[in-house]
Amino acid sequence: MTPSYKKSAMAFALLFLVAFTGINAQETKVKDLEKTSGYFDFYYNDDKGKLFLEVDRLDEEFLYVYSLKTGVGNNDLGLDRGQLGNEQVVYFTKSGNKILLVQPNLKYRADSENLQE
């Protein structure tokens, strides 16, 4: 596993600690939590260490960038403090009762008139 892949996997795992499954569940889980506004509003439960993300922009691409506030210094793992990780274009989409974070493959470009390509 490459260091870049490990960092991406850790960042995506942190982003999706909890997924909402219904409006009533949302209201119950965040009722007593403080809302933090941002590009995606979120609620944080300090006692349980859980993050509740409000996903109100489905199928809309955005730039996802992550970094480490602290780290182990300059090392072979690539987990250097204060350094930005790889950035990705991603979007949220709904599949059944789940919200998925999708990273489209932007590295491949068809260069022909063939629609199947």
Biopython code that builds the backbone (N, CA, C, O; Angstrom):
import numpy as np
from Bio.PDB.StructureBuilder import StructureBuilder

atoms = [
    (1, "MET", "N", (0.849, -1.179, 0.000)),
    (1, "MET", "CA", (0.000, 0.000, 0.000)),
    (1, "MET", "C", (0.894, 1.242, 0.000)),
    (1, "MET", "O", (1.769, 1.372, 0.856)),
    (2, "THR", "N", (0.685, 2.144, -0.941)),
    (2, "THR", "CA", (1.522, 3.338, -1.039)),
    (2, "THR", "C", (1.126, 4.355, 0.029)),
    (2, "THR", "O", (-0.024, 4.365, 0.469)),
    (3, "PRO", "N", (2.061, 5.215, 0.456)),
    (3, "PRO", "CA", (1.735, 6.239, 1.464)),
    (3, "PRO", "C", (0.589, 7.137, 1.016)),
    (3, "PRO", "O", (-0.251, 7.517, 1.831)),
    (4, "SER", "N", (0.546, 7.478, -0.261)),
    (4, "SER", "CA", (-0.524, 8.333, -0.773)),
    (4, "SER", "C", (-1.874, 7.636, -0.627)),
    (4, "SER", "O", (-2.860, 8.269, -0.248)),
    (5, "TYR", "N", (-1.925, 6.330, -0.925)),
    (5, "TYR", "CA", (-3.165, 5.568, -0.791)),
    (5, "TYR", "C", (-3.584, 5.488, 0.675)),
    (5, "TYR", "O", (-4.767, 5.624, 0.988)),
    (6, "LYS", "N", (-2.625, 5.269, 1.575)),
    (6, "LYS", "CA", (-2.932, 5.191, 3.004)),
    (6, "LYS", "C", (-3.533, 6.502, 3.495)),
    (6, "LYS", "O", (-4.511, 6.495, 4.243)),
    (7, "LYS", "N", (-2.955, 7.627, 3.080)),
    (7, "LYS", "CA", (-3.466, 8.931, 3.509)),
    (7, "LYS", "C", (-4.873, 9.141, 2.974)),
    (7, "LYS", "O", (-5.735, 9.648, 3.691)),
    (8, "SER", "N", (-5.120, 8.760, 1.722)),
    (8, "SER", "CA", (-6.454, 8.916, 1.146)),
    (8, "SER", "C", (-7.459, 8.063, 1.892)),
    (8, "SER", "O", (-8.556, 8.525, 2.206)),
    (9, "ALA", "N", (-7.097, 6.827, 2.180)),
    (9, "ALA", "CA", (-8.002, 5.924, 2.883)),
    (9, "ALA", "C", (-8.316, 6.456, 4.280)),
    (9, "ALA", "O", (-9.465, 6.402, 4.716)),
    (10, "MET", "N", (-7.305, 6.971, 4.986)),
    (10, "MET", "CA", (-7.539, 7.515, 6.326)),
    (10, "MET", "C", (-8.451, 8.732, 6.263)),
    (10, "MET", "O", (-9.356, 8.869, 7.087)),
    (11, "ALA", "N", (-8.229, 9.604, 5.309)),
    (11, "ALA", "CA", (-9.029, 10.822, 5.202)),
    (11, "ALA", "C", (-10.479, 10.500, 4.882)),
    (11, "ALA", "O", (-11.385, 11.091, 5.469)),
    (12, "PHE", "N", (-10.715, 9.568, 3.955)),
    (12, "PHE", "CA", (-12.086, 9.205, 3.620)),
    (12, "PHE", "C", (-12.765, 8.512, 4.795)),
    (12, "PHE", "O", (-13.956, 8.718, 5.025)),
    (13, "ALA", "N", (-12.025, 7.696, 5.539)),
    (13, "ALA", "CA", (-12.608, 7.022, 6.704)),
    (13, "ALA", "C", (-13.010, 8.037, 7.764)),
    (13, "ALA", "O", (-14.069, 7.901, 8.376)),
    (14, "LEU", "N", (-12.183, 9.049, 7.990)),
    (14, "LEU", "CA", (-12.520, 10.075, 8.973)),
    (14, "LEU", "C", (-13.739, 10.879, 8.556)),
    (14, "LEU", "O", (-14.542, 11.291, 9.393)),
    (15, "LEU", "N", (-13.870, 11.098, 7.253)),
    (15, "LEU", "CA", (-14.990, 11.896, 6.768)),
    (15, "LEU", "C", (-16.319, 11.184, 6.960)),
    (15, "LEU", "O", (-17.345, 11.840, 7.141)),
    (16, "PHE", "N", (-16.322, 9.862, 6.923)),
    (16, "PHE", "CA", (-17.566, 9.103, 6.989)),
    (16, "PHE", "C", (-17.699, 8.281, 8.256)),
    (16, "PHE", "O", (-17.917, 7.071, 8.188)),
    (17, "LEU", "N", (-17.572, 8.907, 9.391)),
    (17, "LEU", "CA", (-17.752, 8.186, 10.646)),
    (17, "LEU", "C", (-19.205, 7.781, 10.831)),
    (17, "LEU", "O", (-19.492, 6.702, 11.348)),
    (18, "VAL", "N", (-20.120, 8.643, 10.411)),
    (18, "VAL", "CA", (-21.538, 8.359, 10.600)),
    (18, "VAL", "C", (-22.301, 8.783, 9.350)),
    (18, "VAL", "O", (-22.060, 9.867, 8.819)),
    (19, "ALA", "N", (-23.217, 7.943, 8.875)),
    (19, "ALA", "CA", (-24.076, 8.310, 7.741)),
    (19, "ALA", "C", (-25.507, 8.431, 8.239)),
    (19, "ALA", "O", (-25.973, 7.593, 9.011)),
    (20, "PHE", "N", (-26.203, 9.468, 7.800)),
    (20, "PHE", "CA", (-27.598, 9.639, 8.175)),
    (20, "PHE", "C", (-28.469, 8.699, 7.347)),
    (20, "PHE", "O", (-28.199, 8.468, 6.168)),
    (21, "THR", "N", (-29.517, 8.158, 7.974)),
    (21, "THR", "CA", (-30.402, 7.263, 7.241)),
    (21, "THR", "C", (-31.823, 7.806, 7.144)),
    (21, "THR", "O", (-32.614, 7.267, 6.369)),
    (22, "GLY", "N", (-32.182, 8.834, 7.886)),
    (22, "GLY", "CA", (-33.526, 9.393, 7.811)),
    (22, "GLY", "C", (-33.599, 10.701, 8.567)),
    (22, "GLY", "O", (-32.739, 10.989, 9.399)),
    (23, "ILE", "N", (-34.618, 11.494, 8.285)),
    (23, "ILE", "CA", (-34.748, 12.815, 8.909)),
    (23, "ILE", "C", (-34.936, 12.691, 10.416)),
    (23, "ILE", "O", (-34.331, 13.455, 11.167)),
    (24, "ASN", "N", (-35.755, 11.755, 10.877)),
    (24, "ASN", "CA", (-35.958, 11.597, 12.324)),
    (24, "ASN", "C", (-34.662, 11.198, 13.026)),
    (24, "ASN", "O", (-34.369, 11.678, 14.121)),
    (25, "ALA", "N", (-33.894, 10.325, 12.396)),
    (25, "ALA", "CA", (-32.615, 9.917, 12.981)),
    (25, "ALA", "C", (-31.672, 11.104, 13.064)),
    (25, "ALA", "O", (-30.936, 11.249, 14.040)),
    (26, "GLN", "N", (-31.688, 11.955, 12.043)),
    (26, "GLN", "CA", (-30.827, 13.140, 12.040)),
    (26, "GLN", "C", (-31.179, 14.045, 13.200)),
    (26, "GLN", "O", (-30.301, 14.466, 13.953)),
    (27, "GLU", "N", (-32.446, 14.345, 13.348)),
    (27, "GLU", "CA", (-32.876, 15.278, 14.387)),
    (27, "GLU", "C", (-32.555, 14.737, 15.768)),
    (27, "GLU", "O", (-32.138, 15.499, 16.640)),
    (28, "THR", "N", (-32.737, 13.447, 15.991)),
    (28, "THR", "CA", (-32.458, 12.846, 17.295)),
    (28, "THR", "C", (-30.969, 12.876, 17.605)),
    (28, "THR", "O", (-30.576, 13.198, 18.726)),
    (29, "LYS", "N", (-30.143, 12.548, 16.628)),
    (29, "LYS", "CA", (-28.697, 12.459, 16.853)),
    (29, "LYS", "C", (-28.044, 13.822, 17.057)),
    (29, "LYS", "O", (-27.060, 13.922, 17.790)),
    (30, "VAL", "N", (-28.559, 14.855, 16.438)),
    (30, "VAL", "CA", (-27.903, 16.162, 16.505)),
    (30, "VAL", "C", (-28.667, 17.169, 17.359)),
    (30, "VAL", "O", (-28.293, 18.341, 17.416)),
    (31, "LYS", "N", (-29.726, 16.729, 18.016)),
    (31, "LYS", "CA", (-30.603, 17.632, 18.758)),
    (31, "LYS", "C", (-29.847, 18.504, 19.749)),
    (31, "LYS", "O", (-30.091, 19.710, 19.806)),
    (32, "ASP", "N", (-28.946, 17.937, 20.523)),
    (32, "ASP", "CA", (-28.246, 18.677, 21.573)),
    (32, "ASP", "C", (-26.817, 19.068, 21.186)),
    (32, "ASP", "O", (-26.050, 19.509, 22.042)),
    (33, "LEU", "N", (-26.451, 18.913, 19.914)),
    (33, "LEU", "CA", (-25.090, 19.201, 19.487)),
    (33, "LEU", "C", (-25.013, 20.573, 18.826)),
    (33, "LEU", "O", (-25.982, 21.053, 18.238)),
    (34, "GLU", "N", (-23.849, 21.188, 18.934)),
    (34, "GLU", "CA", (-23.637, 22.509, 18.337)),
    (34, "GLU", "C", (-23.322, 22.362, 16.846)),
    (34, "GLU", "O", (-22.486, 21.549, 16.450)),
    (35, "LYS", "N", (-24.000, 23.157, 16.041)),
    (35, "LYS", "CA", (-23.812, 23.120, 14.594)),
    (35, "LYS", "C", (-22.634, 24.011, 14.198)),
    (35, "LYS", "O", (-22.514, 25.139, 14.676)),
    (36, "THR", "N", (-21.771, 23.501, 13.324)),
    (36, "THR", "CA", (-20.668, 24.279, 12.780)),
    (36, "THR", "C", (-20.936, 24.475, 11.292)),
    (36, "THR", "O", (-21.093, 23.509, 10.545)),
    (37, "SER", "N", (-20.986, 25.727, 10.875)),
    (37, "SER", "CA", (-21.290, 26.025, 9.475)),
    (37, "SER", "C", (-20.036, 26.010, 8.629)),
    (37, "SER", "O", (-18.952, 26.372, 9.088)),
    (38, "GLY", "N", (-20.195, 25.589, 7.395)),
    (38, "GLY", "CA", (-19.094, 25.554, 6.450)),
    (38, "GLY", "C", (-19.608, 25.143, 5.097)),
    (38, "GLY", "O", (-20.811, 25.214, 4.844)),
    (39, "TYR", "N", (-18.723, 24.714, 4.222)),
    (39, "TYR", "CA", (-19.150, 24.257, 2.897)),
    (39, "TYR", "C", (-20.149, 23.120, 3.058)),
    (39, "TYR", "O", (-21.165, 23.074, 2.365)),
    (40, "PHE", "N", (-19.855, 22.200, 3.980)),
    (40, "PHE", "CA", (-20.811, 21.212, 4.461)),
    (40, "PHE", "C", (-20.941, 21.438, 5.959)),
    (40, "PHE", "O", (-19.958, 21.319, 6.691)),
    (41, "ASP", "N", (-22.148, 21.765, 6.426)),
    (41, "ASP", "CA", (-22.358, 21.962, 7.857)),
    (41, "ASP", "C", (-22.189, 20.621, 8.567)),
    (41, "ASP", "O", (-22.477, 19.567, 8.001)),
    (42, "PHE", "N", (-21.717, 20.676, 9.819)),
    (42, "PHE", "CA", (-21.556, 19.430, 10.569)),
    (42, "PHE", "C", (-21.800, 19.658, 12.046)),
    (42, "PHE", "O", (-21.776, 20.787, 12.535)),
    (43, "TYR", "N", (-22.035, 18.564, 12.740)),
    (43, "TYR", "CA", (-22.212, 18.527, 14.183)),
    (43, "TYR", "C", (-21.159, 17.578, 14.730)),
    (43, "TYR", "O", (-20.883, 16.537, 14.134)),
    (44, "TYR", "N", (-20.573, 17.937, 15.864)),
    (44, "TYR", "CA", (-19.553, 17.077, 16.462)),
    (44, "TYR", "C", (-19.955, 16.711, 17.877)),
    (44, "TYR", "O", (-20.264, 17.584, 18.687)),
    (45, "ASN", "N", (-19.951, 15.418, 18.174)),
    (45, "ASN", "CA", (-20.244, 14.922, 19.507)),
    (45, "ASN", "C", (-18.909, 14.644, 20.195)),
    (45, "ASN", "O", (-18.279, 13.617, 19.946)),
    (46, "ASP", "N", (-18.486, 15.556, 21.054)),
    (46, "ASP", "CA", (-17.177, 15.451, 21.713)),
    (46, "ASP", "C", (-17.110, 14.256, 22.657)),
    (46, "ASP", "O", (-16.056, 13.633, 22.789)),
    (47, "ASP", "N", (-18.226, 13.927, 23.317)),
    (47, "ASP", "CA", (-18.236, 12.807, 24.265)),
    (47, "ASP", "C", (-17.979, 11.468, 23.570)),
    (47, "ASP", "O", (-17.253, 10.624, 24.095)),
    (48, "LYS", "N", (-18.571, 11.276, 22.399)),
    (48, "LYS", "CA", (-18.444, 10.004, 21.688)),
    (48, "LYS", "C", (-17.434, 10.056, 20.547)),
    (48, "LYS", "O", (-17.122, 9.027, 19.947)),
    (49, "GLY", "N", (-16.917, 11.259, 20.243)),
    (49, "GLY", "CA", (-15.951, 11.391, 19.158)),
    (49, "GLY", "C", (-16.569, 11.117, 17.792)),
    (49, "GLY", "O", (-15.912, 10.553, 16.916)),
    (50, "LYS", "N", (-17.831, 11.513, 17.603)),
    (50, "LYS", "CA", (-18.520, 11.268, 16.337)),
    (50, "LYS", "C", (-18.794, 12.567, 15.614)),
    (50, "LYS", "O", (-19.064, 13.599, 16.228)),
    (51, "LEU", "N", (-18.721, 12.496, 14.308)),
    (51, "LEU", "CA", (-18.951, 13.632, 13.434)),
    (51, "LEU", "C", (-20.183, 13.343, 12.584)),
    (51, "LEU", "O", (-20.264, 12.300, 11.935)),
    (52, "PHE", "N", (-21.145, 14.272, 12.589)),
    (52, "PHE", "CA", (-22.356, 14.136, 11.793)),
    (52, "PHE", "C", (-22.317, 15.198, 10.703)),
    (52, "PHE", "O", (-22.341, 16.395, 10.993)),
    (53, "LEU", "N", (-22.257, 14.765, 9.468)),
    (53, "LEU", "CA", (-22.106, 15.660, 8.336)),
    (53, "LEU", "C", (-23.447, 15.866, 7.646)),
    (53, "LEU", "O", (-24.145, 14.896, 7.346)),
    (54, "GLU", "N", (-23.816, 17.125, 7.389)),
    (54, "GLU", "CA", (-25.042, 17.439, 6.648)),
    (54, "GLU", "C", (-24.691, 17.497, 5.174)),
    (54, "GLU", "O", (-24.007, 18.419, 4.729)),
    (55, "VAL", "N", (-25.154, 16.523, 4.421)),
    (55, "VAL", "CA", (-24.864, 16.481, 2.991)),
    (55, "VAL", "C", (-26.093, 17.002, 2.259)),
    (55, "VAL", "O", (-27.080, 16.285, 2.094)),
    (56, "ASP", "N", (-26.024, 18.248, 1.825)),
    (56, "ASP", "CA", (-27.158, 18.862, 1.141)),
    (56, "ASP", "C", (-26.857, 19.144, -0.329)),
    (56, "ASP", "O", (-27.671, 19.751, -1.026)),
    (57, "ARG", "N", (-25.702, 18.708, -0.796)),
    (57, "ARG", "CA", (-25.310, 18.921, -2.192)),
    (57, "ARG", "C", (-24.964, 17.575, -2.819)),
    (57, "ARG", "O", (-23.800, 17.173, -2.842)),
    (58, "LEU", "N", (-25.967, 16.893, -3.322)),
    (58, "LEU", "CA", (-25.739, 15.597, -3.954)),
    (58, "LEU", "C", (-25.352, 15.789, -5.413)),
    (58, "LEU", "O", (-25.840, 16.702, -6.080)),
    (59, "ASP", "N", (-24.473, 14.922, -5.900)),
    (59, "ASP", "CA", (-24.044, 14.889, -7.297)),
    (59, "ASP", "C", (-23.455, 16.219, -7.775)),
    (59, "ASP", "O", (-23.567, 16.571, -8.949)),
    (60, "GLU", "N", (-22.833, 16.944, -6.861)),
    (60, "GLU", "CA", (-22.161, 18.204, -7.194)),
    (60, "GLU", "C", (-20.683, 18.056, -6.834)),
    (60, "GLU", "O", (-20.340, 17.880, -5.665)),
    (61, "GLU", "N", (-19.819, 18.127, -7.831)),
    (61, "GLU", "CA", (-18.391, 17.918, -7.597)),
    (61, "GLU", "C", (-17.784, 19.048, -6.768)),
    (61, "GLU", "O", (-18.187, 20.205, -6.883)),
    (62, "PHE", "N", (-16.808, 18.690, -5.929)),
    (62, "PHE", "CA", (-16.055, 19.672, -5.155)),
    (62, "PHE", "C", (-14.640, 19.156, -4.958)),
    (62, "PHE", "O", (-14.374, 17.965, -5.116)),
    (63, "LEU", "N", (-13.747, 20.052, -4.615)),
    (63, "LEU", "CA", (-12.348, 19.697, -4.405)),
    (63, "LEU", "C", (-12.155, 19.287, -2.954)),
    (63, "LEU", "O", (-12.460, 20.053, -2.040)),
    (64, "TYR", "N", (-11.650, 18.084, -2.743)),
    (64, "TYR", "CA", (-11.422, 17.543, -1.400)),
    (64, "TYR", "C", (-9.916, 17.554, -1.136)),
    (64, "TYR", "O", (-9.151, 16.873, -1.818)),
    (65, "VAL", "N", (-9.505, 18.334, -0.140)),
    (65, "VAL", "CA", (-8.093, 18.457, 0.229)),
    (65, "VAL", "C", (-7.981, 18.169, 1.717)),
    (65, "VAL", "O", (-8.827, 18.606, 2.498)),
    (66, "TYR", "N", (-6.968, 17.455, 2.111)),
    (66, "TYR", "CA", (-6.781, 17.128, 3.520)),
    (66, "TYR", "C", (-5.327, 17.356, 3.918)),
    (66, "TYR", "O", (-4.426, 17.388, 3.080)),
    (67, "SER", "N", (-5.128, 17.514, 5.234)),
    (67, "SER", "CA", (-3.775, 17.676, 5.760)),
    (67, "SER", "C", (-3.750, 17.197, 7.202)),
    (67, "SER", "O", (-4.793, 16.920, 7.793)),
    (68, "LEU", "N", (-2.564, 17.103, 7.757)),
    (68, "LEU", "CA", (-2.390, 16.716, 9.154)),
    (68, "LEU", "C", (-1.981, 17.934, 9.963)),
    (68, "LEU", "O", (-1.050, 18.648, 9.590)),
    (69, "LYS", "N", (-2.669, 18.173, 11.062)),
    (69, "LYS", "CA", (-2.293, 19.278, 11.945)),
    (69, "LYS", "C", (-0.965, 18.965, 12.624)),
    (69, "LYS", "O", (-0.098, 19.828, 12.759)),
    (70, "THR", "N", (-0.826, 17.724, 13.044)),
    (70, "THR", "CA", (0.429, 17.266, 13.650)),
    (70, "THR", "C", (0.824, 15.968, 12.965)),
    (70, "THR", "O", (0.000, 15.348, 12.294)),
    (71, "GLY", "N", (2.039, 15.561, 13.120)),
    (71, "GLY", "CA", (2.495, 14.338, 12.487)),
    (71, "GLY", "C", (3.786, 13.875, 13.114)),
    (71, "GLY", "O", (4.205, 14.368, 14.162)),
    (72, "VAL", "N", (4.403, 12.927, 12.460)),
    (72, "VAL", "CA", (5.634, 12.348, 12.998)),
    (72, "VAL", "C", (6.875, 12.983, 12.395)),
    (72, "VAL", "O", (7.978, 12.460, 12.556)),
    (73, "GLY", "N", (6.711, 14.102, 11.704)),
    (73, "GLY", "CA", (7.866, 14.770, 11.102)),
    (73, "GLY", "C", (8.162, 14.198, 9.733)),
    (73, "GLY", "O", (7.398, 13.384, 9.216)),
    (74, "ASN", "N", (9.245, 14.610, 9.156)),
    (74, "ASN", "CA", (9.624, 14.150, 7.827)),
    (74, "ASN", "C", (10.055, 12.698, 7.917)),
    (74, "ASN", "O", (11.011, 12.373, 8.621)),
    (75, "ASN", "N", (9.346, 11.814, 7.200)),
    (75, "ASN", "CA", (9.640, 10.381, 7.274)),
    (75, "ASN", "C", (9.255, 9.702, 5.967)),
    (75, "ASN", "O", (8.735, 10.346, 5.055)),
    (76, "ASP", "N", (9.508, 8.420, 5.881)),
    (76, "ASP", "CA", (9.198, 7.658, 4.668)),
    (76, "ASP", "C", (7.704, 7.430, 4.477)),
    (76, "ASP", "O", (7.267, 7.127, 3.367)),
    (77, "LEU", "N", (6.913, 7.570, 5.539)),
    (77, "LEU", "CA", (5.466, 7.357, 5.426)),
    (77, "LEU", "C", (4.771, 8.489, 4.682)),
    (77, "LEU", "O", (3.682, 8.300, 4.141)),
    (78, "GLY", "N", (5.391, 9.655, 4.654)),
    (78, "GLY", "CA", (4.777, 10.799, 3.997)),
    (78, "GLY", "C", (3.762, 11.502, 4.881)),
    (78, "GLY", "O", (2.943, 12.274, 4.382)),
    (79, "LEU", "N", (3.799, 11.254, 6.178)),
    (79, "LEU", "CA", (2.855, 11.870, 7.113)),
    (79, "LEU", "C", (3.518, 13.066, 7.797)),
    (79, "LEU", "O", (3.643, 13.106, 9.021)),
    (80, "ASP", "N", (3.928, 14.010, 7.011)),
    (80, "ASP", "CA", (4.636, 15.176, 7.529)),
    (80, "ASP", "C", (3.625, 16.218, 7.999)),
    (80, "ASP", "O", (2.663, 16.511, 7.289)),
    (81, "ARG", "N", (3.833, 16.769, 9.170)),
    (81, "ARG", "CA", (2.899, 17.746, 9.751)),
    (81, "ARG", "C", (2.811, 19.003, 8.893)),
    (81, "ARG", "O", (3.809, 19.470, 8.346)),
    (82, "GLY", "N", (1.615, 19.532, 8.788)),
    (82, "GLY", "CA", (1.395, 20.772, 8.076)),
    (82, "GLY", "C", (1.420, 20.662, 6.557)),
    (82, "GLY", "O", (1.150, 21.649, 5.874)),
    (83, "GLN", "N", (1.729, 19.509, 6.017)),
    (83, "GLN", "CA", (1.785, 19.346, 4.568)),
    (83, "GLN", "C", (0.416, 18.934, 4.042)),
    (83, "GLN", "O", (-0.281, 18.131, 4.662)),
    (84, "LEU", "N", (0.038, 19.487, 2.898)),
    (84, "LEU", "CA", (-1.221, 19.100, 2.279)),
    (84, "LEU", "C", (-1.083, 17.723, 1.657)),
    (84, "LEU", "O", (-0.038, 17.380, 1.103)),
    (85, "GLY", "N", (-2.147, 16.936, 1.754)),
    (85, "GLY", "CA", (-2.178, 15.635, 1.099)),
    (85, "GLY", "C", (-2.588, 15.801, -0.347)),
    (85, "GLY", "O", (-2.674, 16.920, -0.854)),
    (86, "ASN", "N", (-2.842, 14.689, -1.006)),
    (86, "ASN", "CA", (-3.318, 14.771, -2.386)),
    (86, "ASN", "C", (-4.720, 15.352, -2.402)),
    (86, "ASN", "O", (-5.507, 15.127, -1.483)),
    (87, "GLU", "N", (-5.022, 16.092, -3.437)),
    (87, "GLU", "CA", (-6.368, 16.641, -3.574)),
    (87, "GLU", "C", (-7.114, 15.823, -4.619)),
    (87, "GLU", "O", (-6.520, 15.337, -5.581)),
    (88, "GLN", "N", (-8.410, 15.677, -4.423)),
    (88, "GLN", "CA", (-9.233, 14.916, -5.334)),
    (88, "GLN", "C", (-10.511, 15.682, -5.644)),
    (88, "GLN", "O", (-11.005, 16.447, -4.816)),
    (89, "VAL", "N", (-11.040, 15.469, -6.840)),
    (89, "VAL", "CA", (-12.372, 15.940, -7.182)),
    (89, "VAL", "C", (-13.307, 14.805, -6.796)),
    (89, "VAL", "O", (-13.137, 13.677, -7.259)),
    (90, "VAL", "N", (-14.291, 15.093, -5.952)),
    (90, "VAL", "CA", (-15.218, 14.079, -5.456)),
    (90, "VAL", "C", (-16.641, 14.642, -5.460)),
    (90, "VAL", "O", (-16.847, 15.838, -5.664)),
    (91, "TYR", "N", (-17.607, 13.769, -5.233)),
    (91, "TYR", "CA", (-18.990, 14.201, -5.061)),
    (91, "TYR", "C", (-19.736, 13.177, -4.224)),
    (91, "TYR", "O", (-19.376, 12.000, -4.200)),
    (92, "PHE", "N", (-20.780, 13.632, -3.535)),
    (92, "PHE", "CA", (-21.655, 12.752, -2.780)),
    (92, "PHE", "C", (-22.802, 12.314, -3.682)),
    (92, "PHE", "O", (-23.313, 13.106, -4.473)),
    (93, "THR", "N", (-23.202, 11.058, -3.564)),
    (93, "THR", "CA", (-24.366, 10.559, -4.286)),
    (93, "THR", "C", (-25.142, 9.628, -3.360)),
    (93, "THR", "O", (-24.578, 9.025, -2.447)),
    (94, "LYS", "N", (-26.429, 9.524, -3.609)),
    (94, "LYS", "CA", (-27.273, 8.680, -2.763)),
    (94, "LYS", "C", (-27.500, 7.347, -3.457)),
    (94, "LYS", "O", (-27.807, 7.299, -4.648)),
    (95, "SER", "N", (-27.346, 6.265, -2.701)),
    (95, "SER", "CA", (-27.583, 4.918, -3.203)),
    (95, "SER", "C", (-28.415, 4.191, -2.155)),
    (95, "SER", "O", (-27.885, 3.768, -1.128)),
    (96, "GLY", "N", (-29.701, 4.044, -2.403)),
    (96, "GLY", "CA", (-30.589, 3.450, -1.401)),
    (96, "GLY", "C", (-30.691, 4.377, -0.211)),
    (96, "GLY", "O", (-31.012, 5.555, -0.364)),
    (97, "ASN", "N", (-30.421, 3.854, 0.981)),
    (97, "ASN", "CA", (-30.460, 4.692, 2.186)),
    (97, "ASN", "C", (-29.062, 5.124, 2.633)),
    (97, "ASN", "O", (-28.872, 5.519, 3.784)),
    (98, "LYS", "N", (-28.100, 5.051, 1.737)),
    (98, "LYS", "CA", (-26.717, 5.419, 2.065)),
    (98, "LYS", "C", (-26.260, 6.599, 1.219)),
    (98, "LYS", "O", (-26.728, 6.797, 0.098)),
    (99, "ILE", "N", (-25.348, 7.371, 1.770)),
    (99, "ILE", "CA", (-24.696, 8.456, 1.054)),
    (99, "ILE", "C", (-23.261, 8.008, 0.786)),
    (99, "ILE", "O", (-22.538, 7.644, 1.714)),
    (100, "LEU", "N", (-22.853, 8.035, -0.472)),
    (100, "LEU", "CA", (-21.516, 7.592, -0.860)),
    (100, "LEU", "C", (-20.689, 8.776, -1.332)),
    (100, "LEU", "O", (-21.212, 9.711, -1.939)),
    (101, "LEU", "N", (-19.402, 8.728, -1.051)),
    (101, "LEU", "CA", (-18.462, 9.705, -1.582)),
    (101, "LEU", "C", (-17.765, 9.039, -2.759)),
    (101, "LEU", "O", (-17.128, 7.997, -2.601)),
    (102, "VAL", "N", (-17.884, 9.640, -3.936)),
    (102, "VAL", "CA", (-17.359, 9.048, -5.169)),
    (102, "VAL", "C", (-16.236, 9.920, -5.707)),
    (102, "VAL", "O", (-16.354, 11.143, -5.779)),
    (103, "GLN", "N", (-15.145, 9.263, -6.084)),
    (103, "GLN", "CA", (-14.040, 9.958, -6.741)),
    (103, "GLN", "C", (-13.996, 9.483, -8.190)),
    (103, "GLN", "O", (-13.540, 8.373, -8.462)),
    (104, "PRO", "N", (-14.470, 10.321, -9.129)),
    (104, "PRO", "CA", (-14.452, 9.894, -10.534)),
    (104, "PRO", "C", (-13.022, 9.783, -11.052)),
    (104, "PRO", "O", (-12.120, 10.474, -10.580)),
    (105, "ASN", "N", (-12.834, 8.905, -12.028)),
    (105, "ASN", "CA", (-11.519, 8.733, -12.647)),
    (105, "ASN", "C", (-11.329, 9.838, -13.678)),
    (105, "ASN", "O", (-11.882, 9.770, -14.776)),
    (106, "LEU", "N", (-10.552, 10.847, -13.330)),
    (106, "LEU", "CA", (-10.308, 11.968, -14.230)),
    (106, "LEU", "C", (-8.990, 11.825, -14.990)),
    (106, "LEU", "O", (-8.610, 12.712, -15.755)),
    (107, "LYS", "N", (-8.301, 10.718, -14.779)),
    (107, "LYS", "CA", (-7.007, 10.532, -15.436)),
    (107, "LYS", "C", (-7.146, 9.970, -16.839)),
    (107, "LYS", "O", (-6.219, 10.089, -17.641)),
    (108, "TYR", "N", (-8.283, 9.360, -17.155)),
    (108, "TYR", "CA", (-8.475, 8.774, -18.478)),
    (108, "TYR", "C", (-9.298, 9.717, -19.338)),
    (108, "TYR", "O", (-10.348, 10.198, -18.911)),
    (109, "ARG", "N", (-8.829, 9.978, -20.533)),
    (109, "ARG", "CA", (-9.545, 10.808, -21.485)),
    (109, "ARG", "C", (-9.608, 10.082, -22.812)),
    (109, "ARG", "O", (-8.575, 9.685, -23.352)),
    (110, "ALA", "N", (-10.810, 9.903, -23.347)),
    (110, "ALA", "CA", (-10.956, 9.295, -24.663)),
    (110, "ALA", "C", (-10.620, 10.350, -25.707)),
    (110, "ALA", "O", (-11.047, 11.501, -25.609)),
    (111, "ASP", "N", (-9.864, 9.947, -26.687)),
    (111, "ASP", "CA", (-9.429, 10.888, -27.702)),
    (111, "ASP", "C", (-9.869, 10.410, -29.099)),
    (111, "ASP", "O", (-9.107, 10.449, -30.065)),
    (112, "SER", "N", (-11.124, 9.960, -29.157)),
    (112, "SER", "CA", (-11.645, 9.509, -30.442)),
    (112, "SER", "C", (-13.125, 9.854, -30.525)),
    (112, "SER", "O", (-13.703, 10.391, -29.580)),
    (113, "GLU", "N", (-13.713, 9.546, -31.635)),
    (113, "GLU", "CA", (-15.135, 9.828, -31.834)),
    (113, "GLU", "C", (-15.997, 8.658, -31.356)),
    (113, "GLU", "O", (-17.224, 8.734, -31.431)),
    (114, "ASN", "N", (-15.386, 7.582, -30.869)),
    (114, "ASN", "CA", (-16.096, 6.386, -30.426)),
    (114, "ASN", "C", (-16.762, 6.663, -29.069)),
    (114, "ASN", "O", (-16.067, 6.884, -28.077)),
    (115, "LEU", "N", (-18.108, 6.654, -29.018)),
    (115, "LEU", "CA", (-18.829, 6.949, -27.784)),
    (115, "LEU", "C", (-18.599, 5.880, -26.717)),
    (115, "LEU", "O", (-18.636, 6.187, -25.525)),
    (116, "GLN", "N", (-18.365, 4.636, -27.122)),
    (116, "GLN", "CA", (-18.118, 3.568, -26.142)),
    (116, "GLN", "C", (-16.765, 3.755, -25.440)),
    (116, "GLN", "O", (-16.562, 3.268, -24.328)),
    (117, "GLU", "N", (-15.881, 4.440, -26.079)),
    (117, "GLU", "CA", (-14.566, 4.686, -25.470)),
    (117, "GLU", "C", (-14.704, 5.775, -24.429)),
    (117, "GLU", "O", (-13.721, 6.145, -23.789)),
]
sb = StructureBuilder()
sb.init_structure("model")
sb.init_model(0)
sb.init_chain("A")
sb.init_seg("    ")
for serial, (resi, resn, name, xyz) in enumerate(atoms, 1):
    if name == "N":
        sb.init_residue(resn, " ", resi, " ")
    sb.init_atom(name, np.array(xyz, "f"), 0.0, 1.0, " ", f" {name:<3s}", serial, name[0])
structure = sb.get_structure()
